[in-house]
Amino acid sequence: MRRRIITFVISFVIASALHAGWLQLAARELYRRGITGFDAGPLSIGILLAMMGVFAVGLTLFVFEPTREDETWTRALALGATYGLVVFGFANLRNTLQIADWQFGISLIDAIWGTVLATATVALTRLAWEKIEEKKHDRTRRAKPSRPAPR
């Protein structure tokens, strides 16, 4: 359980930072140009954090847990990319269906972004876990003094 919580926290922080950057640097202008009447008001940090919390829970349960023992990153990155595509693709197709001025091109760009976001979050979270495990291993090795083999 402790590992899941740490994984959630790491992926939450990473995904939140990446997505906030995307929203501030690219998406707001994209939406403003592509959706008639779109108001690019101030970014709602509360909504961003809630959304990334749900996103990080999904990554923890559907990507990190099934790949916990995998030595290679291949499966984790593939599951992460698929998760991001499904989550962002579904949300954006719903927007296309429900919002009259929503353009399919924006949905496509957002679905690609979701794929990139999830894949990058998986990679950076796994890197963080490798560093944590490395430090833990180093502490364990230093804590156990080497003893000469019995004769």
Secondary structure, 3 states (H helix, E strand, C coil): CHHHHHHHHHHHHHHHHHHHHHHHHHHHHHHHHHCCCCCCCCCCHHHHHHHHHHHHHHHHHHHHCCCCCCCCCHHHHHHHHHHHHHHHHHHHHHHHHHCCCCCHHHHHHHHHHHHHHHHHHHHHHHHHHHHHHHHHHHHHHHHCCCCCCCC
